[in-house]
Amino acid sequence: MKLTRRNFLAAAPLAIGAVLQFNGVAFGQKAGKGLFAIPDLSGDALSRLTWDSFLPFVNTDFTFGEGSNAVTLKLVDMTDTKPAGKRVCRGQESFVLRFQGPFDQPLTDKTYRVNHFNLGDFDLFITDGGRIKREQYYVAVINRIVS
C-alpha cells in the first residue's frame, strides 16, 4: 500500500480524534488499575535501601529467616556493577551484596526475610556464591531504577 501525502493528511485528524477520545491510552501513556497496573512498592522495605544504606554496614551481621531456621550471615563485600566507562544515569543503581555464613548451615536459593539491627526488616533474594575453606558465601544482586 502506497501512502501519499494526501492520504496521510486525510487520516491524521481521525488518528488525533481517536487519541483524544481514549485520553492517551492508545499510546500506553496512562497507568490504570487494570490487568497490567503498576505495582505500589511503598510497602517494600528493600526499595528504600540503596548502596549508601548498606555501605556503612559491611562486616555486620544480618539474620536470614525466622525462628529456629534463622541463620546469621555477615555482609563482607559490596561491588558496584555499573558498566565501566559508561556515563552514570541518574536514578539507576546496580550492585552486588556478598554475604558470608556458616558452612554447616547452607541456605537454598530463595527470598528470605532479613533482619538487621539498623536497616530493619526486608525481603531479599540470595543465591549460592560458592565455598572457600569452611565458609559458605551468598550473593544478592540489586539492579533497579531509584525514584
N, C-alpha and C positions, 0 to 999 in steps of 0.2 A: 504494500500500500504506500503510495507516494503522498507525503504530507506537504502541501503547498502552504505558502504564507496565507492565502485566502482561507483555507480550511482551518489553519491554526487560529487565525483571528476570529473566525466564526465560532470555534469551540471554546475559546478562552472564557467568555462570560458564563458559559454553562459550568465550567470547572470551578470558577470562582464562586458561583452561586452554590454549588454542592459543598464546597469547603465552609462557606458561611453557614449553611443550613446545619451542618454537623458540628459546628463550634470547634473546628480544628482537629476533630478526631480522625478525619481522613488521613492526616499526616502523622498520626501517632503522638500528638502533642498534648494529649490530655490524659492524666492518670485517673482512673476510675476505681470503683470498688468492685469491679467485676472479676472475671476469671484470672486475669493477669495483673492484679493490683500490686503496687509496690509495697513490700512489707514494711511495717513500722519497726525500726530497730531501736527505739528509745529504751526498751526494756532489756536489751542485750548489753550486759556489763562489759564484755570484751570490746564492743565498738567504741568505748570511751578510752580504752587503753592503747597508747601509742608507743613508739620507740622510746620517747622520753619518759614515759611512765615506767617501763621495765628497766631501763638502763641503771638507775640507782640501786636496783635490787639484784644485780649479778652477784653470785655467791651467797644468796639467801635461799631458804627452804620454801617450797610450795607443796601443799598437800593435795594429791590427786586421788579422787574417790572419796567415799564417805563411810563412816562406821568402821567395822572390823576389816574392811577391804582397802582402807586408806593406805597410800604409800607416799612417803616423803621423797621428793626429788629436789635437787639443787639446780638452780639456773646457773650454768657455768660459762655460757658464752652467748653473744648476740652477734649476728652477721647481717650487715646491710646488703641487700641483694638488688639494689638498683643497678641497671646496666652501666658499666664503666664507660666514661666518655660521653654519655648521654646527658642532655640537659635535664635537670630535676624538674618535674612537673609539679606545680603547686597542688596540694591536696591529694597526692598519691604517696603511699608508703609501701615498702616491701622489705621484710626482714625475717630472719630465722632465729628462733629461740632454741638453745640446746640445753637439755637437762641431763643430769647425771643421777643415777639411782642404784639401789642395791641389786647385785647380780642374782640373788636368790628370791627376789620378788618381781619377776618380769610382768610388765603391763602389756596388754594387747593393743593393737592399733584401733583407737576409737576416741570418741569425745568423752572427756571426763569433767566432772565438777571439780574446780580447782579453788583452793583457799590460800590466801597469802595474808600475813599479818597487817600489811599496809594497803595492798591493792584490793582486798576484799574477795568476794566470791564471783567466779565467772566460769563459763564453759570453754574448753579448749580441746581441739583435736590434736593428738600426738601420735607419732609413728616411730617405729624402731630406728634408732640412729647408730646401731652397731654396739659391739662389745670391745672393750680394751681391758685386758687383765681381768680383774674381778669386779669391774664396773659396767653397768648397762647404761647406754645413752639413748635419749629420745629427742626428736625434733618436732617443732611446731612451726609452720610457715604462716606468716601474716602477710597478705597481699591484698590491698584494698584502696579504695578512694575514701579519703577522710573529708568530712564536711567542715 
